[in-house]
Amino acid sequence: MSTATSALAIDRAANLRALNSFGLPAVAHTLVHVRSDADVRRVLDHAELGRAPKLVLGGGSNLVLTRDPDEVVLRVEVLGKRLIAERPEAWIVEAGAGENWHELVAWTLEQGWPGLENLALIPGTVGAAPVQNIGAYGLEMADRFESLDAVSLVTGRVVTLDARACAFAYRDSVFKRSGYGGLAGKCLITRVRLRLPKPWQPVLGYLDIERRMAETGQRTPDARTLFDWVCAIRRAKLPDPAQIGNAGSFFKNPVVSAEQCRDIIGRDPHIVHYALPDGRFKLAAGWLIEACGWRGKRIGQAGVYERQALVLVNCGGATGAEVVTLARAIQESVYGRFGIRLEPEPLLL
Ligand SMILES: Cc1cc2nc3c(=O)[nH]c(=O)nc-3n(C[C@H](O)[C@H](O)[C@H](O)COP(=O)(O)OP(=O)(O)OC[C@H]3O[C@@H](n4cnc5c(N)ncnc54)[C@H](O)[C@@H]3O)c2cc1C
């Protein structure tokens, strides 16, 4: 049931199953549709909602709901996208946090402002993109980031943060960190500004993209071609959440020291690993999981995707508890065999 009090749109007993890409069952006692900065302040000033703990929800594609949230759910629906500046070295584009990320990527390309094509088809909203510094095919959000606006969920104050303040790292940012200086759960991002560099340069060098270049003979793909390749590669590899519930990669690729990497290669010479500029190595988490025999296995209705062991899926009617049980079993077996602790990428709630 939806009610509007003092211009706030509030749903009571809101079913969250369709609002998370895993399709997990959960009910929010209160869900507020946040369409502006002013809506956040209205929530904070609200007699009942103001003091309650809050959970910010975008497209629900990086969440595992293991319970009905105790928090008031703030569903981000701030819309709008526009070019705010054109400089000799870049186009600066601003988008509301509730805009769909993939549609923004497609729209910038249509407008003639390329630069985001490697991040095509990543599910979710624009506002969540900085939270885990989304990345794919050799590009991260941080590479195209200009600044963002966020509203404090404590004071209602609006702040503008640059990349330094966001402290981006691999699938990480200040918005994922709790404790001193961390902003996890403390603010709601309302608008994001992206810097699309001129002249456009393709980001190549990723194995799947190089394979396409070899197959097609196109050594200098344009932005539209790269966009189409990325979409095709992703569709072939990853399950569509509309068909099979999932949250994309379930674990981060672990980063280890050169010494640890040598030790692991000693245990299994075939391990997939990439050298990082700082001398450490990134290991393919999907490979580690597959090596432990998990591909296609399931616990209850939670399973490991047949085509990509890094993706856990809802085989139909799974609960969040089943997904977490499966994730823990995988973590234990990878630790037992390789001595590596896999860290989940989505928020486990
Ligand atoms: C099939 C599939 C493929 C994927 N592929 C990739 C990939 O290639 N690369 C990648 O990086 N990720 C990938 N993901 C993960 C996911 O798409 C991204 O993390 C995405 O940015 C999540 O967006 P969302 O709006 O769904 O966030 P949600 O799941 O709603 O929220 C995620 C987190 O961000 C917080 N949050 C959301 N919006 C805001 C806001 N406006 N202000 C403050 N906090 C907020 C939430 O509280 C939560 O902690 C994939 C997921 C799926 C299902």
The ligand as an SDF file (V2000), in Angstrom:
LIG
                    3D

 53 58  0  0  0  0  0  0  0  0999 V2000
   24.4910   -9.9610  -13.7210 C   0  0  0  0  0  0  0  0  0  0  0  0
   25.3220   -8.9820  -12.9260 C   0  0  0  0  0  0  0  0  0  0  0  0
   26.5340   -8.5410  -13.4280 C   0  0  0  0  0  0  0  0  0  0  0  0
   27.3090   -7.6200  -12.7000 C   0  0  0  0  0  0  0  0  0  0  0  0
   28.4930   -7.2190  -13.2250 N   0  0  0  0  0  0  0  0  0  0  0  0
   29.2730   -6.3320  -12.5690 C   0  0  0  0  0  0  0  0  0  0  0  0
   30.5110   -5.8850  -13.1180 C   0  0  0  0  0  0  0  0  0  0  0  0
   30.8990   -6.2660  -14.2250 O   0  0  0  0  0  0  0  0  0  0  0  0
   31.2400   -5.0110  -12.3940 N   0  0  0  0  0  0  0  0  0  0  0  0
   30.8370   -4.5390  -11.1800 C   0  0  0  0  0  0  0  0  0  0  0  0
   31.5630   -3.7300  -10.5850 O   0  0  0  0  0  0  0  0  0  0  0  0
   29.6530   -4.9310  -10.6320 N   0  0  0  0  0  0  0  0  0  0  0  0
   28.8660   -5.8150  -11.2930 C   0  0  0  0  0  0  0  0  0  0  0  0
   27.6730   -6.2460  -10.7520 N   0  0  0  0  0  0  0  0  0  0  0  0
   27.2680   -5.7460   -9.4230 C   0  0  0  0  0  0  0  0  0  0  0  0
   26.2700   -4.5490   -9.4960 C   0  0  0  0  0  0  0  0  0  0  0  0
   25.6940   -4.4560  -10.7610 O   0  0  0  0  0  0  0  0  0  0  0  0
   26.9550   -3.2190   -9.1760 C   0  0  0  0  0  0  0  0  0  0  0  0
   27.5800   -3.2740   -7.9230 O   0  0  0  0  0  0  0  0  0  0  0  0
   25.9640   -2.0560   -9.1780 C   0  0  0  0  0  0  0  0  0  0  0  0
   26.6610   -0.8330   -9.0800 O   0  0  0  0  0  0  0  0  0  0  0  0
   24.9380   -2.1480   -8.0400 C   0  0  0  0  0  0  0  0  0  0  0  0
   23.9560   -1.1680   -8.2940 O   0  0  0  0  0  0  0  0  0  0  0  0
   22.5430   -1.1950   -7.5510 P   0  0  0  0  0  0  0  0  0  0  0  0
   21.8710    0.0820   -7.8890 O   0  0  0  0  0  0  0  0  0  0  0  0
   21.8130   -2.4210   -7.9290 O   0  0  0  0  0  0  0  0  0  0  0  0
   22.9890   -1.2000   -6.0390 O   0  0  0  0  0  0  0  0  0  0  0  0
   22.2780   -1.9320   -4.7900 P   0  0  0  0  0  0  0  0  0  0  0  0
   22.4760   -3.4050   -4.9160 O   0  0  0  0  0  0  0  0  0  0  0  0
   20.9100   -1.4290   -4.6160 O   0  0  0  0  0  0  0  0  0  0  0  0
   23.1850   -1.3890   -3.5920 O   0  0  0  0  0  0  0  0  0  0  0  0
   24.5350   -1.7870   -3.4740 C   0  0  0  0  0  0  0  0  0  0  0  0
   25.1650   -1.0240   -2.3180 C   0  0  0  0  0  0  0  0  0  0  0  0
   25.2340    0.3600   -2.6150 O   0  0  0  0  0  0  0  0  0  0  0  0
   24.4840    1.1320   -1.6660 C   0  0  0  0  0  0  0  0  0  0  0  0
   23.8140    2.1880   -2.4630 N   0  0  0  0  0  0  0  0  0  0  0  0
   23.0410    2.0050   -3.5560 C   0  0  0  0  0  0  0  0  0  0  0  0
   22.6520    3.1970   -4.0390 N   0  0  0  0  0  0  0  0  0  0  0  0
   23.1950    4.1470   -3.2420 C   0  0  0  0  0  0  0  0  0  0  0  0
   23.1400    5.5790   -3.2110 C   0  0  0  0  0  0  0  0  0  0  0  0
   22.4680    6.2750   -4.1320 N   0  0  0  0  0  0  0  0  0  0  0  0
   23.7840    6.2200   -2.2100 N   0  0  0  0  0  0  0  0  0  0  0  0
   24.4810    5.5390   -1.2680 C   0  0  0  0  0  0  0  0  0  0  0  0
   24.5710    4.1880   -1.2390 N   0  0  0  0  0  0  0  0  0  0  0  0
   23.9330    3.5030   -2.2190 C   0  0  0  0  0  0  0  0  0  0  0  0
   23.5150    0.1620   -1.0200 C   0  0  0  0  0  0  0  0  0  0  0  0
   23.1710    0.5820    0.2740 O   0  0  0  0  0  0  0  0  0  0  0  0
   24.3510   -1.1130   -1.0100 C   0  0  0  0  0  0  0  0  0  0  0  0
   25.2700   -1.0730    0.0530 O   0  0  0  0  0  0  0  0  0  0  0  0
   26.8640   -7.1550  -11.4550 C   0  0  0  0  0  0  0  0  0  0  0  0
   25.6250   -7.5880  -10.9520 C   0  0  0  0  0  0  0  0  0  0  0  0
   24.8480   -8.4820  -11.6720 C   0  0  0  0  0  0  0  0  0  0  0  0
   23.5200   -8.9160  -11.1420 C   0  0  0  0  0  0  0  0  0  0  0  0
  1  2  1  0
  2  3  1  0
  2 52  2  0
  3  4  2  0
  4  5  1  0
  4 50  1  0
  5  6  2  0
  6  7  1  0
  6 13  1  0
  7  8  2  0
  7  9  1  0
  9 10  1  0
 10 11  2  0
 10 12  1  0
 12 13  2  0
 13 14  1  0
 14 15  1  0
 14 50  1  0
 15 16  1  0
 16 17  1  0
 16 18  1  0
 18 19  1  0
 18 20  1  0
 20 21  1  0
 20 22  1  0
 22 23  1  0
 23 24  1  0
 24 25  2  0
 24 26  1  0
 24 27  1  0
 27 28  1  0
 28 29  2  0
 28 30  1  0
 28 31  1  0
 31 32  1  0
 32 33  1  0
 33 34  1  0
 33 48  1  0
 34 35  1  0
 35 36  1  0
 35 46  1  0
 36 37  1  0
 36 45  1  0
 37 38  2  0
 38 39  1  0
 39 40  1  0
 39 45  2  0
 40 41  1  0
 40 42  2  0
 42 43  1  0
 43 44  2  0
 44 45  1  0
 46 47  1  0
 46 48  1  0
 48 49  1  0
 50 51  2  0
 51 52  1  0
 52 53  1  0
M  END
$$$$
